[in-house]
Amino acid sequence: MGSASNSIRAMRDNRNQQLPDGYSNVSVSYTEVEDQTPVQLRHNGAMPLVLVKDIWEPTEMVRFLITTNIVLFITALLILPQSVNTSFNLTYFLSPGVSVLHKLGASGTLPVFSEDRWWTLITANYLHGSLLHLLFNLSALRSVGKISIKIFAPSRFFLIYFLGGVAGMAASSLAGIPLTLGASGAICALIGSISYDDWRAHKGNLKMRIASIGVWVVFLAAIGLLLPNVNNWAHGVGFASGFFLGFCFWPRVTRGEKTLFRIAAIVCMLATIGTLIYGLLIS
């Protein structure tokens, strides 16, 4: 009897828990919460049958971006295995072939202006040139993303990531960088949005405002100077875009405005998925 009551109690506790070729000689330039609980489908009010994960839940949004980057990297390795760099140079270990990255959607002056592949301004933000490049960016995305998404909520967070990344790639193409890829332009946009939040928090204290931005600027500049093949255009424009978008998205929004942000984010999400699939189909 005691064990039966314990089992019933355990079931009740568990139920109440919150479930949580042309390009062979071209060098690649690297670009380094609206809370919503999971939806449970029930049958006649009984035990949950299916747990539906909502991509617009903060944890799932960051996980979606990380997973997408990983899947695209593995895909690039598998498309043409013989072109993968397997040298013991840590910087270039497991680098996909440049021709493969170009076909999948690397951006830059050549794809955008010579080939009219404007969609690469989106896809390039999900491609990486080596294992180290991928790990560095995903580590930064995981850390920075958790902060930014708490400030701006998932819809605005994704818009900052998407628009900042596109702006960084566009600036790189205009600046004459032949071929570029990587998530760090979008990540720098998230950093810029956090920096705006810091700037706003120190209202009335100019020194603290300058310091809050200066720390990030020095950090990004150091990365650009110390690491090889860093796309400083994507970093700088991404950061500036994120700061500006942070300003645009900061005010507490009404329910109607939240709906508009969600719609805009869904459109950008569909554009991302569509262009990534297109890149895979033509590769």
Secondary structure, 3 states (H helix, E strand, C coil): CHHHHHHHHHHHHHHHCCCCCCCCCCCCEECCCCCCCCEEEECCCCCEEEEECCCCCHHHHHHHHHHHHHHHHHHHHHHCHHHCECCCCCCCCCECCHHHHHHHCCECHHHHHHCCCCCHHHHHHHCCCCHHHHHHHHHHHHHHHHHHHHHHHHHHHHHHHHHHHHHHHHHHHHCCCCCEECCHHHHHHHHHHHHHHHHHHCCCCHHHHHHHHHHHHHHHHHHHHHCCCECHHHHHHHHHHHHHHHHHHCCCCCHHHHHHHHHHHHHHHHHHHHHHHHHHHHC
